[in-house]
Every structure is written in C-alpha cells, then in structure tokens.
Amino acid sequence: MFQLFRQAKLSKLKILLLIMFLALNIIGTLYLPRLTADIINNGIAVGNRDHVYTIMVRMLIVTLLTGVSAICATYFSAWVATAFAKETRIRLFGHIQALSFQDFKHFKASSLITRATNDIEQLQSAFSMVFEMILPAPFVVVVGMFLAFRSDSQMALIILIVSIVFIIVFGIVALWVFPAFIEVQKGIDKMNEKVSQYISGIRVIRAFNRTKLEQENLDGTFMKFAKINIRINRIFAAMMPIVILAMSLASVAIVWFGTRRVDSGDMQIGDITAVIEYAMNIMMFLVMAVFASIYIPRAKVCAGRVNEVLNHIPEIMDGKKQLNNSDKLHLEFSDVSFQYHDAENPVLNGLNFSCEQGTTTAIIGGTGSGKSTLARLIPRLLDVTSGSIKLNGVNIKELPQEKLRDMVGFVSQKAFLFSGTIADNLRHGNKNATAEDMEHAALISQSSEFINTLENKFESNVSQGGRNFSGGQRQRLSIARMLMKKPDIYLFDDSFSALDFKTDSALRKALKDVTNESIVITIAQRISTIKDAEQILVLEEGKIIGRGTHKELLQNCETYLEIAKSQFSEEELANEQ
C-alpha cells in the first residue's frame, strides 16, 4: 500500500504543507486544555477578571489558528490522496495497455476494471483517512497522555486503560474483517463480470427468452455481495456501543475520582477540566483512528490487487532494433508455431511462407484452422511460441511495438467502433485527417453510400461498439479507418464476411489502387473474395496443406476444391477451372 504511495509522483511541497498543518492542528488541540485549566484556576476561581480576558483572547486566537490549520490539512489531505489515485490509475492503465491477449486471460476484463476504479478509490479514501485520522492519533495520544500525567497521574491512568481496551478491540475486529474485505473485492469483480456479460448478451438473452433466469442469476450474485457487506456492518454496529460505553465510563470515572481529589486538596477544578479535555481528545482521535484503521485491511487487499497487475511482466516485450532499409518490404514466416497457454495442442504448427510488397496473400481454411491467430501474430497481439516472423530480415520481436504497429493496418474479424462520431472513429487511423481524407477513405470502403444518407454525415453519432450500424456498415467503417492510416501492411481478418457480393467486389476493386505498393494479407471464408490473390494459403488444423493461385489450387488441393464446390455451382466451377 505505502509502496504504491512512494511510487506515485506527488508534489513534495504539498505533502510538506500537509504535515505542517497537521502538526499545527495537533499543537492547538493539545494546548487548549492547558488554557482552560489556567483560566479556571488562575482567573475564575480567584476572581481575576483581567487574567480571564487575557486567556480568553489567547484561546480565541489558538482556536482560530487550529480551525484554519484543520481546514488546510483537510484540503491538502484530499489533494494528496486524489493526486495519488490519479497517478496510480495512469500507471495501471499504461501497464494494462502493454498486456497481451494471453495476459488478459490471466486478468479478466471485469477484474481490471474493478482494480482501476473501485480498488484505487478505496486506496484514495484510505490515504485520506490515514492523513486526517490515523497519522495525528499517535501524537495526540502520546503527548496528550504525557500532559495528562503531568496534571494527575491517577486520573491519566484511567485514560490509559480505556486506550488499551480500544486497541485490543480494534485488533480483534481487524482479524474478523480482513477475510471479509477480500471477499468484497472479489464480489465486485464477479458483479462487474455478470453485469457486463448480461448487457453485452442482452439480444441473445431476449431471443432465447432467458431474461427471468438471467435476472435470478444476477440477483444471486448481488445477494451474496450484500450478505458479505451486512456481515461487516454488523461487526461495526457491535463496535459502536462498546466505544460509546467506554468513553462514557471514562468521563464518569474522571469526574468521580476528580471530585474526590479536589475534596482532598490534591487537585484544582481547572486540572479536572483539563484532564477531561485530554481524555476526550485522546479518545476521540483514538476512536477515529480505530474506525479508519478498520478500512486499512481493505485498502491493503486493494493495494495487493493493483500491485499484482503492476508487477505482472507482460508476455510481449519491446525490442530496440531498427528495420533494415530496403527497396521493397518483405514479410517472412519461418517455421512458426503457436499454442495458447491453456490449450493442449498448438493452434499453428510449422508455418513457412513469405509475402512481398505489391502482392496479395490470401488465407482460407475451415473454422478453427488458426487463420485469426495467424493474423494476430503479425502486429504482435500474440507472440509466436516457436519460429520467427521477420520483416526485411529482422525478427519482429526485436522491433519496437509502436514502430511495428505503425506499419500494420489491421481490421479484425469482429468490427469494433468507438462511441463518438464517424469522424472520431476514422481519425483513430489518422488524428490529423482532413475532411477530404475521410471522404476518400469512405469512397474506397464503400461507406459513402450510407454515410451520405445520414443527417449529420461524418458527424453522425456512433454508439459503443457501433451497435447503431449493421454488421456490413461496421466492417466498411473499420476498413475506412484502416485506409486513413495508409499502412505498409494491410491485414484483413475476414473483414468482408458481412458484405454482399456486389459491395465486396466493388470494395476489392477500389482497394487495388490504394494497396498496390503494400503487402496485403486477406483472410476470408469466401473464395470469391480471394481468388485474384497472387498467393493463396489453405490452412487445416494449423498447417498449410496447399498454396498457389486460385486455378492451381483447384487442380492440386482437394480441400480447396471442396470449399469451391460448396460455394460455386457446377457451371461456375467449370468456368473457374
């Protein structure tokens, strides 16, 4: 927890000011009881009005300074805690960006959201409590106890006993609540996961008429989380009467013993008042510290969860080599294999092929043959298990990820759009894009026809994920976004599947003029989409079982021929051959 605080880049001046105002607040708080004793013993008791007025003015000044110090301490406490939360979130989010697909299987998305929001929020609240309640408490207790013993040792002993009782009670409660706080944070993870899954799959849930069943599942998750919190609140509820009882008994004991010592002449009335004030201050700060400290175990759990992510070494690390200069770009797969951590068998096995600038390489195969996995290897969304992928003779693992991904334009199998406007989404490909650039990209991607029918054209609203557009429209906008980037390698991962044949054909024809100086890799299920490629690879169970042109594969690859037969009529197939 405090390791995270030390790692945050915070203003040392504001931390120093926080400590200074906390110290002034403590000094003022502990000085006031002495003034109270003085005004009673040497002013009111002996009828010295001038002394009363003098001490009153002094008390007023001390009270004002103490109040201002308390306000300033609260302000700087809030600033430091908030700045810590901001810096930690930035660090955490930056580290999450470096995680690979494999890493995201280790940390679920719902858990990462909880850690970046609720966990850090709990840490922020904990640090605010540490500064305002826990940090001053030891000074108030030690110095207050010393001053109380100076006033009367027997009276101070009562305060000491009550303080020890508080600490013992706190220790017992902390042992009870620590495991519960671990369950609370895991419960939040589970709720986020369930709610996210419910919202994402709402169409499927309604289509299968499972709304009631899913609501019951959610209710079960919410109820489990509620029971944990109720258990914690019951512990807190049991503590409050104990604290109030202890404070009340301490006050009664001080007054009772104090009156007897005044009667015997061992104490003055003002000293009793001072001891009572010391007792109230000590117990008040101790109570606040105890209740604040109860949340420290939860903050410790949250800090552990945040540190777990920050200390996780990303699977994909940056290289530092520069790309070799060459007239033409050359991409080569050398004996490439890949296996997911939780899989029994490799997804890809011993792939060998190369792609040249100005040519199109197409990849086709059945479901589960490894096509999408192959596509993710090129921009290093995944890293090869064995073998190498080389760009101009340099292993892409040795290149900076930012440099590599600047060169690759990738349209994934599932077209995803960000909330905002169409223009905002296209500028993800080029933040400095002009209106003419966007219109050109839309024209090539065949998006113009539906964009121009919208009232606000490129400023039309896009919902999260692009759900206010059809699948084909999302694919075309995703392709337009990639075209804005003007990459060296165009990577289409089944990006034409939602398009009709007419749009597919027009789009591929328009793309030829734009991509003729780049490497193009197209993954598709439809032969009509890839038949003009200079090189077609047929994948089956992660292996290349055929390669060549469309006509060559129809002659010498049985699997390719079977795919063609399922998509073409006999007459069309005869013409293709």
C-alpha positions as a printed Julia matrix, in Angstrom:
577×3 Matrix{Float64}:
   0.0     0.0     0.0
   2.67    2.51    1.02
   4.9     1.17   -1.75
   2.31    2.43   -4.25
   2.27    5.79   -2.48
   6.06    6.1    -2.73
   5.97    5.24   -6.43
   3.41    7.98   -7.21
   4.92   11.24   -8.46
   3.42   13.66   -5.93
   4.28   17.25   -5.05
   6.72   17.17   -2.11
   5.77   20.76   -1.25
   2.1    19.86   -0.75
   2.98   16.8     1.32
   5.2    19.07    3.47
   2.37   21.6     3.85
   0.0    18.78    4.81
   2.38   17.62    7.57
   2.88   21.22    8.77
  -0.85   21.95    9.07
  -1.46   18.59   10.75
   1.23   19.46   13.3
  -0.3    22.92   13.93
  -3.72   21.34   14.37
  -2.34   18.83   16.92
  -0.44   21.53   18.84
  -3.54   23.74   19.01
  -5.76   20.85   20.07
  -3.42   19.88   22.92
  -2.7    23.46   24.01
  -6.34   24.44   24.56
  -6.88   22.22   27.68
  -3.91   23.97   29.37
  -5.52   27.34   28.67
  -8.81   26.02   30.05
  -7.12   24.9    33.27
  -5.32   28.25   33.53
  -8.45   30.37   33.05
 -10.33   28.36   35.72
  -7.54   28.04   38.3
  -5.96   31.49   38.0
  -8.88   33.52   36.71
 -12.4    32.33   37.53
 -11.56   30.58   40.84
  -9.74   33.63   42.26
 -11.91   36.29   40.57
  -9.08   37.73   38.43
 -11.1    39.27   35.59
  -8.06   40.65   33.71
  -6.47   37.21   33.6
  -9.75   35.76   32.32
  -9.86   38.31   29.45
  -6.19   37.73   28.59
  -6.6    33.93   28.43
  -9.89   34.29   26.51
  -8.16   36.3    23.78
  -5.35   33.74   23.69
  -7.88   30.88   23.49
  -9.73   32.64   20.66
  -6.53   33.07   18.63
  -5.46   29.45   19.23
  -8.95   28.2    18.31
  -8.98   30.2    15.06
  -5.47   29.05   14.12
  -6.37   25.45   14.98
  -9.53   25.67   12.86
  -7.68   27.17    9.88
  -4.97   24.51   10.23
  -7.62   21.75   10.3
  -9.25   23.14    7.11
  -5.89   23.44    5.34
  -4.87   19.95    6.49
  -8.14   18.53    5.11
  -7.61   20.35    1.8
  -4.05   19.12    1.32
  -5.02   15.64    2.52
  -7.73   15.49   -0.16
  -5.3    16.85   -2.77
  -2.55   14.34   -1.97
  -4.99   11.38   -1.86
  -6.64   12.43   -5.14
  -3.28   13.04   -6.85
  -2.13    9.6    -5.67
  -5.27    8.0    -7.15
  -4.78    9.83  -10.47
  -1.1     8.88  -10.76
  -1.78    5.24   -9.83
  -4.63    4.97  -12.36
  -2.37    6.39  -15.08
   0.36    3.85  -14.2
  -2.13    0.98  -14.04
  -3.85    1.89  -17.32
  -0.49    2.31  -19.05
   0.61   -1.11  -17.82
  -2.68   -2.68  -18.93
  -2.0    -1.35  -22.44
   1.19   -3.43  -22.53
  -0.63   -6.68  -21.69
  -1.13   -9.26  -24.44
  -4.22  -11.33  -25.25
  -2.67  -14.11  -23.17
  -2.23  -11.73  -20.22
  -5.87  -10.7   -20.46
  -6.83  -14.33  -19.89
  -4.93  -14.16  -16.59
  -6.63  -10.89  -15.58
 -10.27  -10.81  -16.64
 -11.51   -7.52  -18.1
 -14.09   -7.14  -15.32
 -11.37   -7.56  -12.69
  -9.1    -5.0   -14.38
 -12.0    -2.51  -14.44
 -12.59   -3.07  -10.71
  -8.9    -2.64   -9.94
  -8.65    0.57  -11.96
 -11.8     2.06  -10.4
 -13.05    0.67   -7.1
  -9.72   -0.64   -5.77
  -7.9     2.65   -6.37
 -10.89    4.57   -4.99
 -10.63    2.52   -1.79
  -6.9     3.35   -1.61
  -7.67    7.04   -2.11
 -10.18    7.0     0.76
  -7.74    5.04    2.94
  -4.91    7.53    2.43
  -7.25   10.43    3.14
  -8.18    8.7     6.43
  -4.51    7.98    7.19
  -3.6    11.66    6.88
  -6.61   13.1     8.73
  -7.33   10.45   11.37
  -4.58    7.87   11.78
  -1.41    9.97   11.39
  -2.34   12.57   14.08
  -3.61    9.92   16.55
  -0.23    8.64   17.9
   0.98   12.21   18.54
  -2.27   13.24   20.24
  -2.32   10.06   22.35
   1.37   10.18   23.41
   1.62   13.94   24.01
  -1.9    14.13   25.49
  -1.11   11.22   27.83
   2.13   12.94   28.9
   0.3    16.18   29.66
  -2.47   14.28   31.45
   0.12   12.51   33.66
   1.65   15.9    34.41
  -1.75   17.12   35.6
  -2.53   13.98   37.64
  -1.07   10.5    37.22
  -4.02    8.64   38.79
  -6.54   10.35   36.51
  -4.32    9.74   33.47
  -4.25    6.03   34.32
  -8.0     5.84   33.53
  -7.34    7.24   30.07
  -4.51    4.75   29.54
  -6.7     1.76   30.45
  -9.5     2.88   28.1
  -6.98    3.41   25.29
  -5.61   -0.11   25.73
  -9.17   -1.5    25.6
  -9.74    0.34   22.3
  -6.58   -1.1    20.77
  -7.44   -4.67   21.84
 -10.97   -4.35   20.43
  -9.57   -2.99   17.17
  -7.13   -5.9    16.87
  -9.95   -8.45   17.29
 -12.18   -6.66   14.77
  -9.35   -6.38   12.23
  -8.86  -10.16   12.37
 -12.58  -10.64   11.69
 -12.99   -8.19    8.82
  -9.78   -8.8     6.83
 -11.01  -12.03    5.13
 -14.39  -10.38    4.54
 -12.78   -7.44    2.69
 -11.02   -9.89    0.35
 -14.44  -11.4    -0.41
 -15.9    -7.91   -1.0
 -13.37   -7.03   -3.73
 -13.79  -10.42   -5.39
 -17.55   -9.91   -5.17
 -17.25   -6.61   -7.04
 -15.22   -8.4    -9.74
 -17.95  -11.01  -10.04
 -20.74   -8.42  -10.22
 -18.92   -6.46  -12.94
 -18.37   -9.64  -14.92
 -22.03  -10.72  -14.62
 -23.48   -7.29  -15.42
 -21.11   -6.8   -18.38
 -22.0   -10.24  -19.74
 -25.73   -9.57  -19.28
 -25.62   -6.21  -21.09
 -23.37   -7.49  -23.9
 -25.58  -10.53  -24.48
 -28.96   -8.84  -23.98
 -30.12   -9.67  -27.53
 -29.31  -13.36  -27.15
 -30.94  -13.44  -23.7
 -34.16  -11.93  -25.06
 -34.11  -14.09  -28.18
 -33.96  -17.25  -26.05
 -36.44  -15.83  -23.52
 -33.95  -16.19  -20.65
 -34.48  -12.74  -19.13
 -36.05  -14.04  -15.92
 -33.42  -16.78  -15.47
 -30.52  -14.35  -16.01
 -32.1   -11.88  -13.58
 -32.28  -14.63  -10.98
 -28.58  -15.39  -11.56
 -27.74  -11.7   -11.14
 -29.9   -11.48   -8.02
 -27.94  -14.39   -6.55
 -24.64  -12.6    -7.19
 -25.96   -9.32   -5.74
 -27.37  -11.1    -2.68
 -24.07  -12.85   -1.99
 -22.26   -9.5    -2.16
 -24.89   -7.9     0.09
 -24.52  -10.64    2.72
 -20.76  -10.03    2.97
 -21.33   -6.29    3.49
 -24.08   -6.94    6.04
 -21.67   -9.16    7.97
 -19.06   -6.39    8.04
 -21.63   -3.76    9.04
 -22.84   -5.96   11.91
 -19.29   -6.02   13.27
 -19.1    -2.22   13.02
 -22.54   -1.89   14.61
 -21.39   -4.01   17.56
 -18.3    -1.85   17.98
 -20.11    1.48   18.26
 -21.92    0.78   21.56
 -18.65   -0.52   23.04
 -16.84    2.67   22.06
 -19.58    4.95   23.4
 -19.81    2.93   26.63
 -16.03    3.11   27.14
 -15.97    6.88   26.55
 -18.91    7.46   28.87
 -17.41    5.28   31.64
 -14.08    7.09   31.26
 -15.77   10.51   31.63
 -17.76    9.37   34.67
 -14.64    7.85   36.27
 -12.6    11.02   35.71
 -15.31   13.26   37.2
 -15.9    10.93   40.17
 -12.23   10.45   41.04
 -11.56   14.07   40.25
 -14.11   15.41   42.72
 -12.62   13.2    45.46
  -9.13   14.53   44.74
 -10.38   18.1    44.74
 -12.04   17.48   48.1
  -8.74   16.13   49.46
  -6.9    19.16   48.07
  -4.72   17.15   45.7
  -6.17   18.77   42.54
  -7.71   22.0    41.34
 -11.02   22.2    39.44
  -9.27   23.53   36.35
  -6.99   20.48   36.28
 -10.03   18.16   36.26
 -11.41   20.07   33.28
  -8.04   19.82   31.52
  -7.8    16.06   32.16
 -11.37   15.58   30.87
 -10.47   17.53   27.7
  -7.3    15.47   27.27
  -9.34   12.31   27.75
 -11.95   13.43   25.19
  -9.28   14.46   22.67
  -7.28   11.26   23.15
 -10.32    9.02   22.93
 -11.82   10.97   20.03
  -8.63   10.74   17.96
  -8.21    7.13   19.05
 -11.77    6.26   18.06
 -11.35    7.97   14.68
  -8.04    6.19   14.17
  -9.56    2.84   15.16
 -12.51    3.19   12.78
 -10.26    4.46   10.0
  -7.8     1.63   10.63
 -10.55   -0.92   10.15
 -10.57    0.07    6.47
  -6.81   -0.35    6.17
  -7.11   -4.16    5.71
  -9.47   -3.5     2.78
  -7.05   -0.94    1.37
  -4.24   -3.47    1.8
  -6.25   -6.02   -0.19
  -6.89   -3.42   -2.91
  -3.2    -2.43   -2.99
  -2.26   -6.09   -3.39
  -4.64   -6.44   -6.33
  -3.28   -3.28   -8.01
   0.32   -4.37   -7.4
  -0.49   -7.8    -8.83
  -1.19   -6.14  -12.18
   1.69   -3.63  -11.98
   4.19   -6.35  -11.05
   2.97   -8.7   -13.79
   5.64   -8.8   -16.51
   3.88   -8.52  -19.9
   4.34  -11.53  -22.13
   5.16   -9.3   -25.11
   8.21   -7.08  -24.51
   9.55   -4.27  -26.68
  12.56   -4.67  -28.95
  15.04   -1.93  -29.82
  16.24   -2.82  -33.32
  15.52   -0.66  -36.34
  14.11   -2.01  -39.59
  16.63   -2.69  -42.34
  16.32   -0.31  -45.28
  15.17   -1.99  -48.45
  13.56   -1.0   -51.73
  10.78   -3.5   -51.13
   9.14   -4.7   -47.94
   9.41   -8.44  -47.27
   7.48  -10.39  -44.6
   8.56  -13.95  -43.86
   7.13  -16.71  -41.61
   9.88  -19.19  -40.66
   8.72  -22.44  -39.04
   6.12  -20.51  -36.99
   4.15  -22.38  -34.34
   1.78  -21.04  -31.71
   0.0   -22.6   -28.73
  -2.27  -20.9   -26.2
  -1.24  -21.36  -22.56
  -4.4   -23.25  -21.67
  -4.55  -25.36  -24.86
  -3.42  -28.97  -25.18
  -2.31  -28.72  -28.81
  -0.73  -26.0   -30.96
  -3.09  -23.8   -32.98
  -0.43  -23.21  -35.65
   2.32  -25.67  -36.5
   5.44  -25.1   -38.63
   4.19  -22.36  -40.99
   6.59  -21.27  -43.72
   5.65  -18.62  -46.29
   6.59  -15.11  -47.35
   4.74  -12.01  -48.53
   6.19   -9.43  -50.92
   5.37   -5.75  -51.29
   2.82   -5.13  -54.04
   1.29   -8.6   -53.74
  -1.73  -10.07  -52.01
  -1.52  -13.2   -49.88
  -4.85  -14.82  -49.1
  -5.52  -17.36  -46.34
  -8.51  -19.67  -46.31
  -9.49  -22.65  -44.2
 -12.16  -24.15  -42.05
 -13.3   -22.93  -38.65
 -10.6   -23.45  -36.04
  -7.81  -23.81  -38.59
  -5.88  -20.91  -36.99
  -6.5   -18.1   -39.51
  -7.32  -15.35  -36.97
  -4.5   -16.47  -34.68
  -2.08  -16.11  -37.6
  -3.36  -12.58  -38.22
  -2.78  -11.57  -34.59
   0.84  -12.72  -34.74
   1.82  -10.09  -37.32
   1.14   -6.94  -35.2
   2.3    -8.92  -32.12
  -1.08   -9.05  -30.45
   0.19  -12.56  -29.78
   3.79  -13.81  -29.83
   4.91  -16.95  -31.63
   5.65  -19.95  -29.44
   8.48  -21.07  -31.72
   9.94  -19.99  -35.02
  10.09  -16.38  -36.17
   8.31  -13.73  -38.2
  10.76  -11.45  -39.98
  10.25   -8.09  -41.59
  13.06   -7.23  -44.01
  15.14   -9.88  -42.27
  14.57   -8.53  -38.73
  12.6   -10.61  -36.22
   9.54   -8.56  -35.32
  10.18   -9.39  -31.63
  13.29   -7.21  -31.9
  11.36   -4.2   -33.25
   9.66   -1.58  -31.05
   5.96   -2.47  -30.87
   4.92    1.1   -31.68
   7.06    1.1   -34.85
   5.73   -2.3   -35.94
   2.08   -1.4   -35.35
   2.51    1.89  -37.19
   3.35   -0.19  -40.24
   0.38   -2.58  -39.9
  -3.23   -1.74  -40.66
  -5.45   -4.37  -39.04
  -9.18   -4.93  -39.45
 -10.22   -7.68  -37.06
 -12.82  -10.35  -37.59
 -15.22   -8.55  -35.26
 -15.52   -4.94  -36.45
 -15.48   -2.62  -33.45
 -16.3     1.09  -33.4
 -15.81    3.52  -30.53
 -18.55    5.73  -29.14
 -18.41    9.24  -30.6
 -18.89   10.21  -34.24
 -17.95    8.59  -37.54
 -15.24   11.24  -37.95
 -13.84   10.42  -34.49
 -13.58    6.77  -35.45
 -11.87    7.49  -38.75
  -9.36    9.75  -37.0
  -8.22    6.75  -34.98
  -6.38    5.87  -38.19
  -5.01    9.4   -38.63
  -5.58   12.06  -35.98
  -4.67   14.84  -38.46
  -7.04   13.63  -41.18
  -8.86   16.27  -43.22
 -12.46   16.1   -44.44
 -11.15   15.21  -47.91
  -9.13   12.31  -46.47
 -12.22   10.93  -44.74
 -14.37   11.28  -47.85
 -11.72    9.47  -49.92
 -11.46    6.61  -47.42
 -15.25    6.34  -47.22
 -15.49    6.25  -51.01
 -12.97    3.39  -51.34
 -14.5     1.4   -48.46
 -17.97    1.77  -50.0
 -19.15    3.63  -46.88
 -20.16    6.83  -48.68
 -23.47    5.41  -49.81
 -24.86    5.1   -46.27
 -22.9     7.97  -44.66
 -24.43   10.45  -47.14
 -27.92    9.29  -46.2
 -27.31   10.32  -42.57
 -28.42   13.77  -41.45
 -25.06   14.73  -39.92
 -22.87   12.79  -42.39
 -19.42   12.22  -40.8
 -20.55   13.88  -37.56
 -23.27   11.27  -37.07
 -23.3     9.59  -33.67
 -21.77    6.14  -33.17
 -22.88    4.13  -30.14
 -20.42    1.98  -28.17
 -19.26   -0.89  -30.36
 -21.08    0.67  -33.34
 -24.31   -1.09  -32.47
 -26.42    1.53  -34.24
 -24.93    0.3   -37.55
 -25.33   -3.03  -39.32
 -22.52   -5.59  -39.43
 -21.67   -4.67  -43.03
 -21.6    -0.95  -42.23
 -19.32   -1.55  -39.25
 -16.95   -3.56  -41.43
 -16.81   -0.84  -44.08
 -16.18    1.87  -41.48
 -13.43   -0.26  -39.93
 -11.81   -0.63  -43.36
 -12.13    3.14  -43.92
 -10.41    3.71  -40.56
  -7.52    1.47  -41.65
  -7.26    3.24  -45.01
  -6.81    6.54  -43.17
  -3.63    5.1   -41.66
  -2.03    4.29  -45.05
  -0.03    1.37  -43.6
   2.74   -0.67  -45.22
   0.94   -3.94  -44.43
  -2.82   -4.3   -44.91
  -4.25   -7.11  -42.8
  -7.89   -8.1   -43.37
  -9.12  -10.76  -40.93
 -12.36  -11.96  -42.55
 -13.3    -8.28  -42.91
 -15.65   -8.78  -45.89
 -17.87  -11.51  -44.41
 -20.87   -9.24  -43.76
 -20.78   -7.61  -47.21
 -22.97   -8.63  -50.11
 -21.22   -9.89  -53.25
 -21.73   -6.62  -55.14
 -20.24   -4.46  -52.36
 -17.47   -6.99  -51.78
 -16.47   -6.87  -55.44
 -16.6    -3.06  -55.64
 -14.57   -2.72  -52.44
 -11.83   -5.12  -53.56
 -11.62   -3.34  -56.93
 -11.28    0.06  -55.24
  -8.66   -1.28  -52.8
  -6.31   -2.38  -55.58
  -5.36    1.2   -56.47
  -4.61    2.04  -52.82
  -2.76   -1.12  -51.78
  -0.65   -1.81  -54.89
   2.52   -0.6   -53.12
   1.9    -2.52  -49.89
   1.79   -6.05  -48.54
  -1.81   -7.24  -48.41
  -2.88  -10.25  -46.35
  -6.53  -11.24  -46.66
  -8.21  -13.89  -44.53
 -11.59  -14.94  -45.82
 -14.18  -17.7   -45.97
 -15.44  -16.83  -49.47
 -13.3   -17.85  -52.41
 -14.74  -15.0   -54.48
 -13.03  -12.58  -52.1
  -9.54  -14.06  -52.53
  -9.43  -15.69  -55.96
  -7.43  -12.84  -57.53
  -4.65  -13.07  -54.9
  -1.12  -13.79  -56.15
  -0.72  -16.38  -53.37
  -3.41  -18.36  -51.56
  -2.62  -20.48  -48.5
  -5.0   -23.23  -47.39
  -4.9   -23.9   -43.64
  -6.12  -27.05  -41.93
  -5.54  -27.77  -38.23
  -2.84  -25.09  -38.09
  -0.83  -26.41  -41.07
  -0.5   -25.2   -44.63
  -1.88  -28.0   -46.81
  -2.0   -26.05  -50.05
  -0.5   -22.97  -51.66
  -0.69  -21.35  -55.08
  -3.06  -19.33  -57.21
  -6.79  -19.91  -57.43
  -6.56  -22.04  -60.55
  -3.56  -24.01  -59.27
  -5.31  -24.89  -56.02
  -8.44  -26.03  -57.84
  -6.21  -28.54  -59.61
  -3.95  -29.75  -56.81
  -5.65  -29.11  -53.42
  -8.6   -31.31  -52.52
  -9.64  -29.18  -49.51
  -9.69  -26.01  -51.6
 -11.72  -27.75  -54.27
 -14.26  -28.9   -51.68
 -14.63  -25.34  -50.42
 -15.09  -24.15  -54.02
 -17.74  -26.81  -54.69
 -19.69  -25.64  -51.63
 -19.69  -22.04  -52.91
 -19.98  -22.33  -56.7
 -22.4   -24.12  -58.96
 -21.01  -26.79  -61.31
 -21.23  -24.38  -64.23
 -19.44  -21.6   -62.31
 -16.79  -24.03  -61.12
 -16.18  -25.24  -64.65
 -15.63  -21.65  -65.77
 -13.23  -21.06  -62.87
 -11.12  -24.03  -63.89
